[in-house]
């Protein structure tokens, strides 16, 4: 008998692959438990009359709440600017070859990180008890100008100093970690091209260090937004203090606390989205594929939901035969 021709074409359709999905009973059990807990929580929030949602809606956009919200935003923005600028300067001083500058930066960070921010706020509020007047003049000599301390440092300025200087100590360590994460070869190459230390730091090191600096800085900004509530000890009417003043008059403690919490949640959500896009921007040089934006994720979910009914009724796809697998 003649051997079969090896070049003969294979006839007939190959057998379809019967894929059996892997079952995950633990995931379904966990999902059911979480769904039940969420439903119980929503029921408790919606049907417990003690939450008094009508009072929450009444004071959500109250003039006092909005004024306190504006003060909170001002404190957050100015404190973070002070903290970032001061943190960069302190980090550069810590990495300086001048031992006096490095020691001064270390001492500042040690003091402001080692004491509670609440204590620092109260200290700045009572600074006039130590120095009733602040003067400018010749060191250890006559003064050319002086002013009452409480006039020069009002309540808002005292709160800003307490928050900003404390934040500078934390930002110094964040910036220092980002700077040290850049390979030393980058600095050596910049010096070989004739760049000064300032040019190397500004143009070469800091742009590359931003990928390490941005994520914790975003967390610090969100934390600062909530830390501003501590300035209520200085009788500064920010968001939390505004809520306290209202419920001290009408005794609606829980509804006013919910109002304040809703505003904090709204603001932190905005900051979280902004942090995500900033991190995505600085990840362009490190990642080949950027992570999807929230809008892109929603589009992907909607498109997959549209395709799922058609895919569920589709016939099995053959493993070979020149057709493209879906």
C-alpha positions as protocol buffer text, in pm:
chain_id: "A"
residue {
  index: 1
  type: UNK
  ca { x: 0 y: 0 z: 0 }
}
residue {
  index: 2
  type: UNK
  ca { x: 115 y: 349 z: -74 }
}
residue {
  index: 3
  type: UNK
  ca { x: 194 y: 572 z: 222 }
}
residue {
  index: 4
  type: UNK
  ca { x: -44 y: 863 z: 268 }
}
residue {
  index: 5
  type: UNK
  ca { x: 67 y: 1187 z: 111 }
}
residue {
  index: 6
  type: UNK
  ca { x: 215 y: 1409 z: 380 }
}
residue {
  index: 7
  type: UNK
  ca { x: 120 y: 1724 z: 189 }
}
residue {
  index: 8
  type: UNK
  ca { x: -244 y: 1633 z: 169 }
}
residue {
  index: 9
  type: UNK
  ca { x: -476 y: 1888 z: 324 }
}
residue {
  index: 10
  type: UNK
  ca { x: -652 y: 1792 z: 643 }
}
residue {
  index: 11
  type: UNK
  ca { x: -1024 y: 1782 z: 579 }
}
residue {
  index: 12
  type: UNK
  ca { x: -1306 y: 1838 z: 826 }
}
residue {
  index: 13
  type: UNK
  ca { x: -1372 y: 2095 z: 1100 }
}
residue {
  index: 14
  type: UNK
  ca { x: -1170 y: 2045 z: 1421 }
}
residue {
  index: 15
  type: UNK
  ca { x: -1356 y: 1964 z: 1736 }
}
residue {
  index: 16
  type: UNK
  ca { x: -1457 y: 2268 z: 1938 }
}
residue {
  index: 17
  type: UNK
  ca { x: -1296 y: 2333 z: 2275 }
}
residue {
  index: 18
  type: UNK
  ca { x: -1530 y: 2280 z: 2567 }
}
residue {
  index: 19
  type: UNK
  ca { x: -1406 y: 2525 z: 2828 }
}
residue {
  index: 20
  type: UNK
  ca { x: -1529 y: 2467 z: 3182 }
}
residue {
  index: 21
  type: UNK
  ca { x: -1512 y: 2782 z: 3396 }
}
residue {
  index: 22
  type: UNK
  ca { x: -1336 y: 2758 z: 3730 }
}
residue {
  index: 23
  type: UNK
  ca { x: -1581 y: 2789 z: 4015 }
}
residue {
  index: 24
  type: UNK
  ca { x: -1507 y: 3016 z: 4311 }
}
residue {
  index: 25
  type: UNK
  ca { x: -1763 y: 2945 z: 4584 }
}
residue {
  index: 26
  type: UNK
  ca { x: -1562 y: 3142 z: 4839 }
}
residue {
  index: 27
  type: UNK
  ca { x: -1590 y: 3459 z: 4632 }
}
residue {
  index: 28
  type: UNK
  ca { x: -1966 y: 3423 z: 4600 }
}
residue {
  index: 29
  type: UNK
  ca { x: -2003 y: 3360 z: 4973 }
}
residue {
  index: 30
  type: UNK
  ca { x: -1794 y: 3664 z: 5054 }
}
residue {
  index: 31
  type: UNK
  ca { x: -1991 y: 3878 z: 4807 }
}
residue {
  index: 32
  type: UNK
  ca { x: -2320 y: 3768 z: 4966 }
}
residue {
  index: 33
  type: UNK
  ca { x: -2194 y: 3853 z: 5317 }
}
residue {
  index: 34
  type: UNK
  ca { x: -2071 y: 4196 z: 5205 }
}
residue {
  index: 35
  type: UNK
  ca { x: -2398 y: 4267 z: 5021 }
}
residue {
  index: 36
  type: UNK
  ca { x: -2602 y: 4179 z: 5330 }
}
residue {
  index: 37
  type: UNK
  ca { x: -2386 y: 4400 z: 5553 }
}
residue {
  index: 38
  type: UNK
  ca { x: -2411 y: 4692 z: 5308 }
}
residue {
  index: 39
  type: UNK
  ca { x: -2790 y: 4651 z: 5291 }
}
residue {
  index: 40
  type: UNK
  ca { x: -2812 y: 4649 z: 5673 }
}
residue {
  index: 41
  type: UNK
  ca { x: -2595 y: 4960 z: 5693 }
}
residue {
  index: 42
  type: UNK
  ca { x: -2802 y: 5147 z: 5434 }
}
residue {
  index: 43
  type: UNK
  ca { x: -3121 y: 5045 z: 5613 }
}
residue {
  index: 44
  type: UNK
  ca { x: -2982 y: 5175 z: 5942 }
}
residue {
  index: 45
  type: UNK
  ca { x: -2883 y: 5507 z: 5784 }
}
residue {
  index: 46
  type: UNK
  ca { x: -3208 y: 5563 z: 5597 }
}
residue {
  index: 47
  type: UNK
  ca { x: -3467 y: 5444 z: 5849 }
}
residue {
  index: 48
  type: UNK
  ca { x: -3317 y: 5552 z: 6182 }
}
residue {
  index: 49
  type: UNK
  ca { x: -3506 y: 5874 z: 6267 }
}
residue {
  index: 50
  type: UNK
  ca { x: -3229 y: 5991 z: 6500 }
}
residue {
  index: 51
  type: UNK
  ca { x: -3007 y: 6079 z: 6203 }
}
residue {
  index: 52
  type: UNK
  ca { x: -3257 y: 6357 z: 6116 }
}
residue {
  index: 53
  type: UNK
  ca { x: -3174 y: 6385 z: 5747 }
}
residue {
  index: 54
  type: UNK
  ca { x: -3411 y: 6680 z: 5711 }
}
residue {
  index: 55
  type: UNK
  ca { x: -3192 y: 6877 z: 5953 }
}
residue {
  index: 56
  type: UNK
  ca { x: -2883 y: 6766 z: 5758 }
}
residue {
  index: 57
  type: UNK
  ca { x: -3033 y: 6904 z: 5437 }
}
residue {
  index: 58
  type: UNK
  ca { x: -3130 y: 7225 z: 5615 }
}
residue {
  index: 59
  type: UNK
  ca { x: -2774 y: 7305 z: 5731 }
}
residue {
  index: 60
  type: UNK
  ca { x: -2571 y: 7150 z: 5446 }
}
residue {
  index: 61
  type: UNK
  ca { x: -2543 y: 7485 z: 5267 }
}
residue {
  index: 62
  type: UNK
  ca { x: -2580 y: 7711 z: 5568 }
}
residue {
  index: 63
  type: UNK
  ca { x: -2387 y: 8040 z: 5547 }
}
residue {
  index: 64
  type: UNK
  ca { x: -2182 y: 7959 z: 5858 }
}
residue {
  index: 65
  type: UNK
  ca { x: -2089 y: 7615 z: 5720 }
}
residue {
  index: 66
  type: UNK
  ca { x: -1983 y: 7765 z: 5385 }
}
residue {
  index: 67
  type: UNK
  ca { x: -1773 y: 8034 z: 5555 }
}
residue {
  index: 68
  type: UNK
  ca { x: -1602 y: 7766 z: 5764 }
}
residue {
  index: 69
  type: UNK
  ca { x: -1550 y: 7560 z: 5450 }
}
residue {
  index: 70
  type: UNK
  ca { x: -1373 y: 7854 z: 5284 }
}
residue {
  index: 71
  type: UNK
  ca { x: -1142 y: 7898 z: 5584 }
}
residue {
  index: 72
  type: UNK
  ca { x: -1064 y: 7523 z: 5576 }
}
residue {
  index: 73
  type: UNK
  ca { x: -971 y: 7541 z: 5208 }
}
residue {
  index: 74
  type: UNK
  ca { x: -752 y: 7849 z: 5264 }
}
residue {
  index: 75
  type: UNK
  ca { x: -571 y: 7683 z: 5553 }
}
residue {
  index: 76
  type: UNK
  ca { x: -519 y: 7362 z: 5356 }
}
residue {
  index: 77
  type: UNK
  ca { x: -382 y: 7535 z: 5046 }
}
residue {
  index: 78
  type: UNK
  ca { x: -154 y: 7782 z: 5227 }
}
residue {
  index: 79
  type: UNK
  ca { x: -26 y: 7521 z: 5474 }
}
residue {
  index: 80
  type: UNK
  ca { x: 62 y: 7279 z: 5195 }
}
residue {
  index: 81
  type: UNK
  ca { x: 242 y: 7554 z: 4999 }
}
residue {
  index: 82
  type: UNK
  ca { x: 440 y: 7639 z: 5310 }
}
residue {
  index: 83
  type: UNK
  ca { x: 502 y: 7272 z: 5380 }
}
residue {
  index: 84
  type: UNK
  ca { x: 618 y: 7185 z: 5027 }
}
residue {
  index: 85
  type: UNK
  ca { x: 848 y: 7487 z: 4992 }
}
residue {
  index: 86
  type: UNK
  ca { x: 988 y: 7440 z: 5340 }
}
residue {
  index: 87
  type: UNK
  ca { x: 1021 y: 7066 z: 5287 }
}
residue {
  index: 88
  type: UNK
  ca { x: 1227 y: 7111 z: 4970 }
}
residue {
  index: 89
  type: UNK
  ca { x: 1458 y: 7359 z: 5144 }
}
residue {
  index: 90
  type: UNK
  ca { x: 1498 y: 7134 z: 5447 }
}
residue {
  index: 91
  type: UNK
  ca { x: 1563 y: 6827 z: 5232 }
}
residue {
  index: 92
  type: UNK
  ca { x: 1834 y: 7010 z: 5037 }
}
residue {
  index: 93
  type: UNK
  ca { x: 1986 y: 7127 z: 5365 }
}
residue {
  index: 94
  type: UNK
  ca { x: 1979 y: 6771 z: 5504 }
}
residue {
  index: 95
  type: UNK
  ca { x: 2170 y: 6650 z: 5197 }
}
residue {
  index: 96
  type: UNK
  ca { x: 2413 y: 6942 z: 5203 }
}
residue {
  index: 97
  type: UNK
  ca { x: 2784 y: 6884 z: 5266 }
}
residue {
  index: 98
  type: UNK
  ca { x: 2777 y: 7176 z: 5507 }
}
residue {
  index: 99
  type: UNK
  ca { x: 2744 y: 7011 z: 5848 }
}
residue {
  index: 100
  type: UNK
  ca { x: 2591 y: 7321 z: 6008 }
}
residue {
  index: 101
  type: UNK
  ca { x: 2308 y: 7336 z: 5752 }
}
residue {
  index: 102
  type: UNK
  ca { x: 2250 y: 6961 z: 5777 }
}
residue {
  index: 103
  type: UNK
  ca { x: 2241 y: 6975 z: 6159 }
}
residue {
  index: 104
  type: UNK
  ca { x: 2001 y: 7272 z: 6161 }
}
residue {
  index: 105
  type: UNK
  ca { x: 1763 y: 7091 z: 5923 }
}
residue {
  index: 106
  type: UNK
  ca { x: 1782 y: 6772 z: 6131 }
}
residue {
  index: 107
  type: UNK
  ca { x: 1704 y: 6968 z: 6451 }
}
residue {
  index: 108
  type: UNK
  ca { x: 1402 y: 7137 z: 6290 }
}
residue {
  index: 109
  type: UNK
  ca { x: 1264 y: 6805 z: 6166 }
}
residue {
  index: 110
  type: UNK
  ca { x: 1330 y: 6638 z: 6501 }
}
residue {
  index: 111
  type: UNK
  ca { x: 1140 y: 6906 z: 6696 }
}
residue {
  index: 112
  type: UNK
  ca { x: 840 y: 6948 z: 6466 }
}
residue {
  index: 113
  type: UNK
  ca { x: 794 y: 6577 z: 6398 }
}
residue {
  index: 114
  type: UNK
  ca { x: 850 y: 6482 z: 6760 }
}
residue {
  index: 115
  type: UNK
  ca { x: 578 y: 6703 z: 6913 }
}
residue {
  index: 116
  type: UNK
  ca { x: 201 y: 6678 z: 6842 }
}
residue {
  index: 117
  type: UNK
  ca { x: 61 y: 6929 z: 6597 }
}
residue {
  index: 118
  type: UNK
  ca { x: -211 y: 7017 z: 6849 }
}
residue {
  index: 119
  type: UNK
  ca { x: 57 y: 7123 z: 7099 }
}
residue {
  index: 120
  type: UNK
  ca { x: 229 y: 7330 z: 6831 }
}
residue {
  index: 121
  type: UNK
  ca { x: -97 y: 7506 z: 6743 }
}
residue {
  index: 122
  type: UNK
  ca { x: -160 y: 7599 z: 7105 }
}
residue {
  index: 123
  type: UNK
  ca { x: 203 y: 7712 z: 7137 }
}
residue {
  index: 124
  type: UNK
  ca { x: 170 y: 7951 z: 6842 }
}
residue {
  index: 125
  type: UNK
  ca { x: -158 y: 8078 z: 6984 }
}
residue {
  index: 126
  type: UNK
  ca { x: 12 y: 8169 z: 7314 }
}
residue {
  index: 127
  type: UNK
  ca { x: 335 y: 8300 z: 7160 }
}
residue {
  index: 128
  type: UNK
  ca { x: 260 y: 8644 z: 7304 }
}
residue {
  index: 129
  type: UNK
  ca { x: 303 y: 8500 z: 7656 }
}
residue {
  index: 130
  type: UNK
  ca { x: 673 y: 8439 z: 7576 }
}
residue {
  index: 131
  type: UNK
  ca { x: 743 y: 8747 z: 7364 }
}
residue {
  index: 132
  type: UNK
  ca { x: 486 y: 9023 z: 7412 }
}
residue {
  index: 133
  type: UNK
  ca { x: 653 y: 9217 z: 7130 }
}
residue {
  index: 134
  type: UNK
  ca { x: 847 y: 9112 z: 6821 }
}
residue {
  index: 135
  type: UNK
  ca { x: 1124 y: 9344 z: 6704 }
}
residue {
  index: 136
  type: UNK
  ca { x: 1360 y: 9392 z: 6409 }
}
residue {
  index: 137
  type: UNK
  ca { x: 1699 y: 9549 z: 6466 }
}
residue {
  index: 138
  type: UNK
  ca { x: 2066 y: 9483 z: 6528 }
}
residue {
  index: 139
  type: UNK
  ca { x: 2127 y: 9139 z: 6683 }
}
residue {
  index: 140
  type: UNK
  ca { x: 2184 y: 9181 z: 7059 }
}
residue {
  index: 141
  type: UNK
  ca { x: 2147 y: 9557 z: 7000 }
}
residue {
  index: 142
  type: UNK
  ca { x: 1886 y: 9829 z: 6955 }
}
residue {
  index: 143
  type: UNK
  ca { x: 1556 y: 9758 z: 6774 }
}
residue {
  index: 144
  type: UNK
  ca { x: 1443 y: 9959 z: 6472 }
}
residue {
  index: 145
  type: UNK
  ca { x: 1084 y: 9834 z: 6469 }
}
residue {
  index: 146
  type: UNK
  ca { x: 861 y: 9644 z: 6709 }
}
residue {
  index: 147
  type: UNK
  ca { x: 500 y: 9531 z: 6716 }
}
residue {
  index: 148
  type: UNK
  ca { x: 266 y: 9358 z: 6958 }
}
residue {
  index: 149
  type: UNK
  ca { x: 289 y: 8981 z: 6904 }
}
residue {
  index: 150
  type: UNK
  ca { x: -86 y: 8918 z: 6914 }
}
residue {
  index: 151
  type: UNK
  ca { x: -139 y: 9194 z: 6658 }
}
residue {
  index: 152
  type: UNK
  ca { x: 137 y: 9065 z: 6431 }
}
residue {
  index: 153
  type: UNK
  ca { x: 29 y: 8700 z: 6462 }
}
residue {
  index: 154
  type: UNK
  ca { x: -352 y: 8682 z: 6472 }
}
residue {
  index: 155
  type: UNK
  ca { x: -543 y: 8357 z: 6509 }
}
residue {
  index: 156
  type: UNK
  ca { x: -537 y: 8265 z: 6139 }
}
residue {
  index: 157
  type: UNK
  ca { x: -163 y: 8329 z: 6112 }
}
residue {
  index: 158
  type: UNK
  ca { x: -95 y: 8125 z: 6426 }
}
residue {
  index: 159
  type: UNK
  ca { x: -295 y: 7834 z: 6281 }
}
residue {
  index: 160
  type: UNK
  ca { x: -110 y: 7867 z: 5950 }
}
residue {
  index: 161
  type: UNK
  ca { x: 230 y: 7864 z: 6121 }
}
residue {
  index: 162
  type: UNK
  ca { x: 139 y: 7562 z: 6331 }
}
residue {
  index: 163
  type: UNK
  ca { x: 13 y: 7358 z: 6036 }
}
residue {
  index: 164
  type: UNK
  ca { x: 265 y: 7476 z: 5775 }
}
residue {
  index: 165
  type: UNK
  ca { x: 581 y: 7431 z: 5979 }
}
residue {
  index: 166
  type: UNK
  ca { x: 470 y: 7091 z: 6102 }
}
residue {
  index: 167
  type: UNK
  ca { x: 398 y: 6985 z: 5746 }
}
residue {
  index: 168
  type: UNK
  ca { x: 738 y: 7111 z: 5630 }
}
residue {
  index: 169
  type: UNK
  ca { x: 908 y: 6864 z: 5865 }
}
residue {
  index: 170
  type: UNK
  ca { x: 718 y: 6571 z: 5711 }
}
residue {
  index: 171
  type: UNK
  ca { x: 758 y: 6694 z: 5354 }
}
residue {
  index: 172
  type: UNK
  ca { x: 1134 y: 6725 z: 5410 }
}
residue {
  index: 173
  type: UNK
  ca { x: 1162 y: 6350 z: 5461 }
}
residue {
  index: 174
  type: UNK
  ca { x: 935 y: 6279 z: 5164 }
}
residue {
  index: 175
  type: UNK
  ca { x: 1141 y: 6503 z: 4934 }
}
residue {
  index: 176
  type: UNK
  ca { x: 1467 y: 6362 z: 5069 }
}
residue {
  index: 177
  type: UNK
  ca { x: 1347 y: 6009 z: 4991 }
}
residue {
  index: 178
  type: UNK
  ca { x: 1256 y: 6117 z: 4639 }
}
residue {
  index: 179
  type: UNK
  ca { x: 1593 y: 6284 z: 4580 }
}
residue {
  index: 180
  type: UNK
  ca { x: 1792 y: 5985 z: 4706 }
}
residue {
  index: 181
  type: UNK
  ca { x: 1587 y: 5753 z: 4481 }
}
residue {
  index: 182
  type: UNK
  ca { x: 1743 y: 5914 z: 4171 }
}
residue {
  index: 183
  type: UNK
  ca { x: 2055 y: 5736 z: 4053 }
}
residue {
  index: 184
  type: UNK
  ca { x: 2376 y: 5918 z: 4137 }
}
residue {
  index: 185
  type: UNK
  ca { x: 2491 y: 5873 z: 3779 }
}
residue {
  index: 186
  type: UNK
  ca { x: 2236 y: 6137 z: 3677 }
}
residue {
  index: 187
  type: UNK
  ca { x: 2404 y: 6391 z: 3902 }
}
residue {
  index: 188
  type: UNK
  ca { x: 2751 y: 6295 z: 3785 }
}
residue {
  index: 189
  type: UNK
  ca { x: 2648 y: 6326 z: 3420 }
}
residue {
  index: 190
  type: UNK
  ca { x: 2497 y: 6669 z: 3485 }
}
residue {
  index: 191
  type: UNK
  ca { x: 2814 y: 6788 z: 3657 }
}
residue {
  index: 192
  type: UNK
  ca { x: 3020 y: 6653 z: 3365 }
}
residue {
  index: 193
  type: UNK
  ca { x: 2811 y: 6873 z: 3134 }
}
residue {
  index: 194
  type: UNK
  ca { x: 2902 y: 7178 z: 3342 }
}
residue {
  index: 195
  type: UNK
  ca { x: 2577 y: 7220 z: 3537 }
}
residue {
  index: 196
  type: UNK
  ca { x: 2590 y: 7373 z: 3881 }
}
residue {
  index: 197
  type: UNK
  ca { x: 2448 y: 7196 z: 4186 }
}
residue {
  index: 198
  type: UNK
  ca { x: 2137 y: 7416 z: 4174 }
}
residue {
  index: 199
  type: UNK
  ca { x: 2081 y: 7347 z: 3802 }
}
residue {
  index: 200
  type: UNK
  ca { x: 2134 y: 6976 z: 3854 }
}
residue {
  index: 201
  type: UNK
  ca { x: 1886 y: 6967 z: 4140 }
}
residue {
  index: 202
  type: UNK
  ca { x: 1623 y: 7180 z: 3962 }
}
residue {
  index: 203
  type: UNK
  ca { x: 1648 y: 7036 z: 3608 }
}
residue {
  index: 204
  type: UNK
  ca { x: 1767 y: 6678 z: 3655 }
}
residue {
  index: 205
  type: UNK
  ca { x: 1704 y: 6539 z: 4003 }
}
residue {
  index: 206
  type: UNK
  ca { x: 1371 y: 6689 z: 4113 }
}
residue {
  index: 207
  type: UNK
  ca { x: 1179 y: 6609 z: 3788 }
}
residue {
  index: 208
  type: UNK
  ca { x: 1280 y: 6242 z: 3821 }
}
residue {
  index: 209
  type: UNK
  ca { x: 1210 y: 6239 z: 4194 }
}
residue {
  index: 210
  type: UNK
  ca { x: 852 y: 6357 z: 4141 }
}
residue {
  index: 211
  type: UNK
  ca { x: 732 y: 6000 z: 4078 }
}
residue {
  index: 212
  type: UNK
  ca { x: 834 y: 5916 z: 4434 }
}
residue {
  index: 213
  type: UNK
  ca { x: 731 y: 6250 z: 4588 }
}
residue {
  index: 214
  type: UNK
  ca { x: 381 y: 6293 z: 4440 }
}
residue {
  index: 215
  type: UNK
  ca { x: 193 y: 5994 z: 4597 }
}
residue {
  index: 216
  type: UNK
  ca { x: 282 y: 6071 z: 4962 }
}
residue {
  index: 217
  type: UNK
  ca { x: 236 y: 6444 z: 4897 }
}
residue {
  index: 218
  type: UNK
  ca { x: -120 y: 6375 z: 4783 }
}
residue {
  index: 219
  type: UNK
  ca { x: -179 y: 6176 z: 5100 }
}
residue {
  index: 220
  type: UNK
  ca { x: -36 y: 6461 z: 5307 }
}
residue {
  index: 221
  type: UNK
  ca { x: -271 y: 6709 z: 5135 }
}
residue {
  index: 222
  type: UNK
  ca { x: -573 y: 6495 z: 5218 }
}
residue {
  index: 223
  type: UNK
  ca { x: -446 y: 6456 z: 5573 }
}
residue {
  index: 224
  type: UNK
  ca { x: -392 y: 6831 z: 5600 }
}
residue {
  index: 225
  type: UNK
  ca { x: -752 y: 6897 z: 5495 }
}
residue {
  index: 226
  type: UNK
  ca { x: -869 y: 6693 z: 5793 }
}
residue {
  index: 227
  type: UNK
  ca { x: -600 y: 6820 z: 6031 }
}
residue {
  index: 228
  type: UNK
  ca { x: -734 y: 7175 z: 5992 }
}
residue {
  index: 229
  type: UNK
  ca { x: -1015 y: 7071 z: 6227 }
}
residue {
  index: 230
  type: UNK
  ca { x: -762 y: 7093 z: 6512 }
}
residue {
  index: 231
  type: UNK
  ca { x: -741 y: 7473 z: 6480 }
}
residue {
  index: 232
  type: UNK
  ca { x: -1076 y: 7484 z: 6659 }
}
residue {
  index: 233
  type: UNK
  ca { x: -867 y: 7496 z: 6979 }
}
residue {
  index: 234
  type: UNK
  ca { x: -764 y: 7847 z: 6870 }
}
residue {
  index: 235
  type: UNK
  ca { x: -1132 y: 7949 z: 6828 }
}
residue {
  index: 236
  type: UNK
  ca { x: -1082 y: 7987 z: 6452 }
}
residue {
  index: 237
  type: UNK
  ca { x: -1414 y: 7926 z: 6275 }
}
residue {
  index: 238
  type: UNK
  ca { x: -1324 y: 7665 z: 6017 }
}
residue {
  index: 239
  type: UNK
  ca { x: -1559 y: 7389 z: 5901 }
}
residue {
  index: 240
  type: UNK
  ca { x: -1562 y: 7180 z: 6217 }
}
residue {
  index: 241
  type: UNK
  ca { x: -1579 y: 7482 z: 6447 }
}
residue {
  index: 242
  type: UNK
  ca { x: -1871 y: 7620 z: 6242 }
}
residue {
  index: 243
  type: UNK
  ca { x: -2060 y: 7296 z: 6297 }
}
residue {
  index: 244
  type: UNK
  ca { x: -1981 y: 7303 z: 6669 }
}
residue {
  index: 245
  type: UNK
  ca { x: -2110 y: 7658 z: 6705 }
}
residue {
  index: 246
  type: UNK
  ca { x: -2437 y: 7568 z: 6537 }
}
residue {
  index: 247
  type: UNK
  ca { x: -2510 y: 7254 z: 6741 }
}
residue {
  index: 248
  type: UNK
  ca { x: -2413 y: 7434 z: 7062 }
}
residue {
  index: 249
  type: UNK
  ca { x: -2720 y: 7653 z: 6995 }
}
residue {
  index: 250
  type: UNK
  ca { x: -2973 y: 7406 z: 6860 }
}
residue {
  index: 251
  type: UNK
  ca { x: -2840 y: 7083 z: 7024 }
}
residue {
  index: 252
  type: UNK
  ca { x: -2857 y: 6893 z: 6692 }
}
residue {
  index: 253
  type: UNK
  ca { x: -2518 y: 6730 z: 6743 }
}
residue {
  index: 254
  type: UNK
  ca { x: -2548 y: 6428 z: 6515 }
}
residue {
  index: 255
  type: UNK
  ca { x: -2700 y: 6606 z: 6211 }
}
residue {
  index: 256
  type: UNK
  ca { x: -2435 y: 6881 z: 6223 }
}
residue {
  index: 257
  type: UNK
  ca { x: -2155 y: 6626 z: 6255 }
}
residue {
  index: 258
  type: UNK
  ca { x: -2297 y: 6449 z: 5949 }
}
residue {
  index: 259
  type: UNK
  ca { x: -2299 y: 6781 z: 5760 }
}
residue {
  index: 260
  type: UNK
  ca { x: -1933 y: 6839 z: 5843 }
}
residue {
  index: 261
  type: UNK
  ca { x: -1842 y: 6480 z: 5753 }
}
residue {
  index: 262
  type: UNK
  ca { x: -2020 y: 6503 z: 5416 }
}
residue {
  index: 263
  type: UNK
  ca { x: -1822 y: 6814 z: 5323 }
}
residue {
  index: 264
  type: UNK
  ca { x: -1494 y: 6649 z: 5427 }
}
residue {
  index: 265
  type: UNK
  ca { x: -1581 y: 6340 z: 5220 }
}
residue {
  index: 266
  type: UNK
  ca { x: -1666 y: 6555 z: 4918 }
}
residue {
  index: 267
  type: UNK
  ca { x: -1340 y: 6750 z: 4936 }
}
residue {
  index: 268
  type: UNK
  ca { x: -1122 y: 6445 z: 4994 }
}
residue {
  index: 269
  type: UNK
  ca { x: -1286 y: 6274 z: 4696 }
}
residue {
  index: 270
  type: UNK
  ca { x: -1192 y: 6567 z: 4473 }
}
residue {
  index: 271
  type: UNK
  ca { x: -835 y: 6563 z: 4604 }
}
residue {
  index: 272
  type: UNK
  ca { x: -813 y: 6187 z: 4548 }
}
residue {
  index: 273
  type: UNK
  ca { x: -914 y: 6221 z: 4183 }
}
residue {
  index: 274
  type: UNK
  ca { x: -667 y: 6507 z: 4135 }
}
residue {
  index: 275
  type: UNK
  ca { x: -389 y: 6302 z: 4293 }
}
residue {
  index: 276
  type: UNK
  ca { x: -465 y: 6013 z: 4057 }
}
residue {
  index: 277
  type: UNK
  ca { x: -430 y: 6229 z: 3745 }
}
residue {
  index: 278
  type: UNK
  ca { x: -109 y: 6392 z: 3872 }
}
residue {
  index: 279
  type: UNK
  ca { x: 45 y: 6050 z: 3942 }
}
residue {
  index: 280
  type: UNK
  ca { x: -64 y: 5936 z: 3597 }
}
residue {
  index: 281
  type: UNK
  ca { x: 105 y: 6240 z: 3442 }
}
residue {
  index: 282
  type: UNK
  ca { x: 439 y: 6171 z: 3609 }
}
residue {
  index: 283
  type: UNK
  ca { x: 419 y: 5799 z: 3529 }
}
residue {
  index: 284
  type: UNK
  ca { x: 450 y: 5866 z: 3154 }
}
residue {
  index: 285
  type: UNK
  ca { x: 827 y: 5831 z: 3154 }
}
residue {
  index: 286
  type: UNK
  ca { x: 830 y: 5512 z: 3361 }
}
residue {
  index: 287
  type: UNK
  ca { x: 540 y: 5303 z: 3230 }
}
residue {
  index: 288
  type: UNK
  ca { x: 484 y: 5198 z: 2870 }
}
residue {
  index: 289
  type: UNK
  ca { x: 110 y: 5177 z: 2925 }
}
residue {
  index: 290
  type: UNK
  ca { x: -57 y: 5435 z: 3147 }
}
residue {
  index: 291
  type: UNK
  ca { x: -324 y: 5315 z: 3391 }
}
residue {
  index: 292
  type: UNK
  ca { x: -680 y: 5385 z: 3270 }
}
residue {
  index: 293
  type: UNK
  ca { x: -860 y: 5692 z: 3393 }
}
residue {
  index: 294
  type: UNK
  ca { x: -1188 y: 5654 z: 3588 }
}
residue {
  index: 295
  type: UNK
  ca { x: -1381 y: 5756 z: 3274 }
}
residue {
  index: 296
  type: UNK
  ca { x: -1200 y: 5493 z: 3067 }
}
residue {
  index: 297
  type: UNK
  ca { x: -1276 y: 5227 z: 3330 }
}
residue {
  index: 298
  type: UNK
  ca { x: -1646 y: 5313 z: 3321 }
}
residue {
  index: 299
  type: UNK
  ca { x: -1645 y: 5292 z: 2941 }
}
residue {
  index: 300
  type: UNK
  ca { x: -1475 y: 4952 z: 2956 }
}
residue {
  index: 301
  type: UNK
  ca { x: -1731 y: 4821 z: 3205 }
}
residue {
  index: 302
  type: UNK
  ca { x: -2021 y: 4947 z: 2995 }
}
residue {
  index: 303
  type: UNK
  ca { x: -1880 y: 4803 z: 2673 }
}
residue {
  index: 304
  type: UNK
  ca { x: -1813 y: 4464 z: 2836 }
}
residue {
  index: 305
  type: UNK
  ca { x: -2167 y: 4466 z: 2978 }
}
residue {
  index: 306
  type: UNK
  ca { x: -2305 y: 4524 z: 2629 }
}
residue {
  index: 307
  type: UNK
  ca { x: -2097 y: 4241 z: 2482 }
}
residue {
  index: 308
  type: UNK
  ca { x: -2168 y: 3989 z: 2759 }
}
residue {
  index: 309
  type: UNK
  ca { x: -2522 y: 3884 z: 2643 }
}
residue {
  index: 310
  type: UNK
  ca { x: -2399 y: 3821 z: 2289 }
}
residue {
  index: 311
  type: UNK
  ca { x: -2093 y: 3637 z: 2416 }
}
residue {
  index: 312
  type: UNK
  ca { x: -2307 y: 3420 z: 2640 }
}
residue {
  index: 313
  type: UNK
  ca { x: -2509 y: 3288 z: 2345 }
}
residue {
  index: 314
  type: UNK
  ca { x: -2218 y: 3252 z: 2105 }
}
residue {
  index: 315
  type: UNK
  ca { x: -2105 y: 2913 z: 1978 }
}
residue {
  index: 316
  type: UNK
  ca { x: -1774 y: 2765 z: 2098 }
}
residue {
  index: 317
  type: UNK
  ca { x: -1477 y: 2889 z: 1901 }
}
residue {
  index: 318
  type: UNK
  ca { x: -1257 y: 2631 z: 1728 }
}
residue {
  index: 319
  type: UNK
  ca { x: -899 y: 2598 z: 1839 }
}
residue {
  index: 320
  type: UNK
  ca { x: -756 y: 2602 z: 1486 }
}
residue {
  index: 321
  type: UNK
  ca { x: -859 y: 2632 z: 1126 }
}
residue {
  index: 322
  type: UNK
  ca { x: -730 y: 2980 z: 1058 }
}
residue {
  index: 323
  type: UNK
  ca { x: -1008 y: 3166 z: 1254 }
}
residue {
  index: 324
  type: UNK
  ca { x: -912 y: 3425 z: 1510 }
}
residue {
  index: 325
  type: UNK
  ca { x: -990 y: 3349 z: 1871 }
}
residue {
  index: 326
  type: UNK
  ca { x: -1216 y: 3601 z: 2044 }
}
